Amino acid sequence: HDAQMDYYGTRLATCSSDRTVKMFDVRNGGQILVADLRGHEGPVWQVAWAHPMFGNILASCSYDRKVIIWKEDNGSWDKMHEYCGHESSVNSVCWGPYDFGLILACGSSDGAISILTFTGDQQWDVKKISNAHTIGCNAVSWAPAVVPGSLIDQPSGQKPNYVKRFVSGGCDNLVKLWKEEDGQWKEDQKLEAHSDWVRDVGWAPSIGLPTSTIASCSQDGRVFIWTCDDPAGNTWTAKLLHKFNDVVWHVSWSITGNILAVSGGDNKVTLWKESMDGQWACISDVSKGQGAVSTITDTQQSE
């Protein structure tokens, strides 16, 4: 159901309906199974690596309503924490920026989102947003820690302005933005454009530029790019990236936030890039199992 590379690109974690999380060493083009983590009692939907400054830590979530946080010590993986605070399938887990310490957002079919924060000494603090999405939450993705534009506007020597924010997508066809204020999570924005379940959301990494960007994809076959230029974060505009002929399951940004990978029910992965005039163009597509990447040339694109 999911496959995630670690920070250094040397290890791959995968999860599947066989209830396991598997870890592969993928250095030098090979793939060696190094760990087989068992603890879930249902299909495992998603895995997420924490930042390596906290050690080797991986979170997984499952249909069994559990979130398990795994940690590697001296080459062996063990459960660091098990969270059972949801009443239904947990569909998405995402670690927040390392600036905030170990903080994990979890979205569930019970409609709630949990935010787990490691407080040290094996303790995890839990904050819960009940009824974040009616019928269920399918995806969560954190915003970069630094507020847009703050790297440009900041007087030298002053710390940039950090704000905890994330985006979620749900079965209510909505994309929602959440913000922490005075220790409480509040709904910041509600973005409406999709006509069916929102399957995935991805907040683009930022390098301190003035624009915030979010991608969302849906059962309706559409992928939208949401942008916000105002520092207060109140005005978001949606641009349709593409209308696919099938459900779109996942969106994923490159590290620099300028290329978007999209995968859907047609078993294809397409890569999209924004041109200088603000138009999004497909730069390559990969068919599942084919292994071949066809790069779309300008002539093909204009046809």
NORUR-V38547 format. One line per field, one symbol per residue. phi: phi as a letter, one per 30 degrees, with the letter a starting at -180 (. if undefined). psi: psi as a letter, one per 20 degrees, with the letter a starting at -180 (. if undefined). burial: # if it has 9 or more other ideal C-beta (glycine too) atoms within 8 Angstrom, else .. A space follows every 50 residues. Layout:
# NORUR-V38547
phi = ???
psi = ???
burial = ???
This chain:
# NORUR-V38547
phi = .abbddecicbbcbbaddiccccbdcdhicbcdcabccadcaecdabbdd dddcjcbbcbbbddicccccbcbhiccbdcabcbdccaeccbbaddedec idbbcbcbddjcbcccbdcjhicbdccbcdhdbdikccabaddedddeid ddddddicdddcbdbbcbbbdciccbcbbcbhiccbdcbbccadcaedda bbddebciddccbbcbbbedicccccbbcdedicccccbddacddbecdb bbddedicbccbbbddiccccbbddediccbdcabbceididcccddddd ddd
psi = hqppqrhikiqppqqrijjrpqpqpkqkiropoiqopphqkrpphqqppr piijaoppqqqrhjjqppoqqppliqprphqppkjqjapohpqpqrqhhj aopppppqijiqpqopppjrljppppppoqlgpqhqphqqpqqqhpppih hgipqqiqproppoqrqqqaijjqpqpqqppliqpqpgqopphqjapohq qpppqqkjripqppqqqrhjjqpqppqpiphikhopqppogqorjrqogq qpqrhijippppqaijkqpqpqqprhjjqpqpiqqpppihippppprhgh hi.
burial = .#.#.#....######..########........#.#..#.######### .#....######.#########....#.#.###..#.#########.#.# .########.########.....#.####..##..########.###### #..#.....#.##########.########....#..##.#..#..#### ######.##..#######..########....#..#.##.##.#..#### #.#...#.######...#######.....#######.........#.... #..
